[in-house]
Amino acid sequence: MAVAAGVLALAGCGVGGFSLEKADVDRSLITNSVSADQASGSGGIEADQVTIRNAVSSADVEEVAGKEIAWANADTGARGTITRLTEARRDGRLCRSFTGSRESFDGVAMFEGEACLAGQGAWRLETFKAL
């Protein structure tokens, strides 16, 4: 008896049925395009450069010799690796040269750069360019 009551109750839900003729466009939805500046992520590469600089400056050059250093920026969603990290003195300053990769929503790119100790323990990215 309980099963029959359940079947009848569910059958009542389908009596009206669904009809494509009765279906209408939902005009309550609003969409918009994304501006070119937002889509290109123009602020992303600068934020990633800071993350890369921090990874380069904090690495133990002797320990990571010949190894890749992974980096990731949670704010931009980009990640990559730093390779060929070398350290030398240039104009009396300690500098680290490197190459690496950057993977982000806009694609994959290879780059090279150099970070130098600017004083008081602060590192500055002197060069950063795509390969």
Phi, psi and omega in degrees: 000317180295324179293318180296321179294321179294318180295317179296321180295316179291325178296327179296329179292330184264359183298317180292329178067175177246131182234130176294333178294329180274346181292143182224161179290135177277103182276359181280347180278134179236130178236165180207161177275165177259133181296156182300324180297318179290320183293324182282344180064043186302331178277346184293317184294324178294318178295323178292325178298323177296316179297317179295315178302316180297321178293319180294316185287334183267353182287146171273103188303319181292321182289324184264008181306124179079001180249159175273146175249119179279143175222155178208142178243106182295332181290323182257344183082002181275156177207171179175195179226152175249132181230168178048053178277120178232154182237137179205165176262130178231122180054038178080001180250149176279124181231152177234122176261149183203161167234165180183189180230156177223120177250126179213184181296338180266005176127191180246137180220149174257148182214167171222154181196179178213132176243137181234149177287117186269350181123149179055034176080002181268133177260145180233135177281109183279316178224149176200113182215153179286148177264000000 
